[in-house]
Amino acid sequence: MNSSIVIALPKIDDAKKIRTILNRHGFSVAAVCSTASTALASMSELDGGILICGYKLTDRYYRDVLEDIPSYFEMLLLASGRVIAEAPTSVLTVEMPMKVSDLVNTVDMMLSQIERRLKKEKKKTRSWKEQNYISNAKFLLMERNHLSEEDAYRYIQKCSMDSGTNMVETAQMVLMLLYDEV
């Protein structure tokens, strides 16, 4: 998954300046626009990310955009303190006039949170066959090495992390090694 940034501000020159700032700090901006409709169209073509939005775009207010924003995007509102005070808690904000460090740190934090959330959602459940490899390896370790089930699991997990392989591959290696000893 590649998180993207879409910038929607009423003045396209301001949006381009923010894009330049973000690019200088290593962020990639997918789209720069001045209307909500263009921003929404751009977001529909992307995997997910952040919409950096002004209080009022040329065709809609940010609250109207918030209702239509895809679920895989989060909004970062750039606005005055008065507007920010009334913003919903689901919207992260940076007060205008903004400090570059505030913008960069907030974008970095948001992208990190999005990546963590997506990684957690993406964790696939193991198939019956994969789970069976792990269970059999645990059983053999418990029987041969007199380990508890928890210790056997931890052993497979640690070997997996140490070798840089996933737990299923590690369990398969344990099974091959232990069966070769017979």
N, C-alpha and C positions, 0 to 999 in steps of 0.2 A: 504494500500500500504506500502510495506516495501522497503525502499531505500537500495541499496547494494553498496558495494565498491569492485571494481576489480582493482588489481594492476598488471601492465605489465611493467617490466623493463628487460633490456638485461641480467643482472646478477640476477639470481634467489635468491641469498643470500641477495642482496640489497632489493629486493622485500619483502623477509621474514622479514628483519629488520624493514622495514616500516610497515608491518603488525603488528609486535610486538609493535611498538610505538603507532599505532592507537588503538590496543586492550587495551593497558594500559590506554588510554584516553577514553575508553568506546565505541569505534566504532567496529562494526563487519565487518570483511573482508570476502567476499564470495569466492574470488578466487585470487590466486597468480600465475603468469605465466611469461614466457620470450618471448613469441611470440604473434604477433598480432592475428593470426588465433585462438589460444587458448583463448585469451581475448575476441574476438568477439563471439566465441562459448559459453563461459561462460555467457556473457551479454545476449545472445539470450534466455537463460534459466531463466533470472531474470526479476523482475517487472520494474526495473529502478534504477538509482543511478549515481555513479561517476566511471569513468575510470581514475585511476592515472597512467600516462604513461610517459615513458622516450622519449627522442628525437628520438632515433633510437633503434628499437627492433631488434631481430635477423632476422626477415623476412620482416620488413617494417619500413618506417619512420612514425612518428606520423601524418603527413599531409595525408598520404594514409589511415591510420586508421580512421582519422577524417571523411573521405568521406563515410566510411562504418559503422560508429558507429550508433547504434539504436537511434532513435529520443528521446527515454525516458532515455538516458544516457547523461551526460555531461563529458567533458574531463578536467582533471587537469594535466597540463604538468610540469614535473620536468626537468629543463634544465638550461643551462648557460645564462647569461645576453644577449649575442649575439643572441642566438636562440630565446629567449623570445621577443626581440625587433622586430623580424620578424613574431611572432606568430599572427594568426588571433584574432580579438577581441572576438570571440565566445569562445575562449579557455582561461580558467583561468590558471595562472602560479604561480609556486614557484621557485625562483632562487636557483640554486645549487652553492656552498654547501648550504644546507638549514638549517634553524633553526627549531627545533621541534615545537616551538610555531607557526611559520608561517604555517607549514603544518597542524597542528591540527586546528588552527583558520580558515584556508581556507576550510578545509573539513567540519568543523562544519557549516560555513556560506553556503557552497554549498548545503549541505543536508537540511538545513532549507529552503533555497529558493526552492528546489525541492519539499519538502513537502508542502509548501505554494501554489506553482503552481498547484500541483496535487489536493490539497484540493479544490482550486478554480475551477478547471476543473470538479471535481467530484460533485460539488454542483448540485444536481438534480433539475430539474424544477418540480413544483408541478402539480399534476394531476388536472383535472377540479374539481373533488370531493373535494380534499384538499383545493383548492383555494376557493371553494364555502363555506366551513366551515369558513374560515377566513373572507370572504366578509359578510356572515350572522352575524357573531359575531360583526364585525365592525358596521354593520347597526343597530343591536340591541343596542350597546353601544351609537351610535350616537343618536338614537331615545329616549332611556330611560334616558341617562345621559347628553344629549345635548352637545355631543362632536363633534368636527370637524372630518372629515375622517382621517386626519393625526394624531390627538390626539388619536382616537380610535385604530388606527394601532399601535401607540407607546405604548399604554396601553397593548395591547395583547403582543407586543414584550417584554416589561419590565416584565410582568407576566411570560412570557416564560423563560426569563433569570433567574429571581428570583427563579422559581420552578425547573429549570433544565430540562424542557420538551421542545419539539419542538413547533413551532407556531401553527401547526395544532391541536395538542393535547390540547394546551392552549385554542384555539378557541372553541374546542369541550366542554371544561370545562366551559368556559364563557357561551356558549349557554345553557348547562344543568342548570347552576345556574340561569340564567335569565329566562329560561322557567319555572323553578320550582317556581318562584315567582308569576307567573300569576295566 
